[in-house]
């Protein structure tokens, strides 16, 4: 399979939504909120896509300071093309954009929790989230 990978391509909201929906990630992303999706793309620091037969089959989208941490916020591979090393290649290419001490951080999709340790990630038990509408107590 001859897959082309592109760093920081011009990705439209509809293209992004399409690959999210063809992966399992569309279930957990605001695919019905174009404004939010557009902001996610515009404010990403690193976006890498995998293309096969002129169709996007994978995407990695990250927010980073390039030195200390990189939040890999979206890793989506079309269900038809999973288990072919595409996700791993997208992560590897993301990592190559970062300085040597920069760690990649991500929150795993429920069905992917077995995947990340297999490829070298270490689980961190103290991740926390705070919804925008949640008030601090």
Secondary structure, DSSP 8 states (H G I E B T S, - for coil): ---EEEES----HHHHHHHHHHSSGGGGS-TT-HHHHHHHHHT-SEEEEEEETTEEEEEEEEEE-SSSEEEEEEEEE-GGGTTSSHHHHHHHHHHHTS-TT-EEE----GGGHHHHHHTT----TT-----TT----
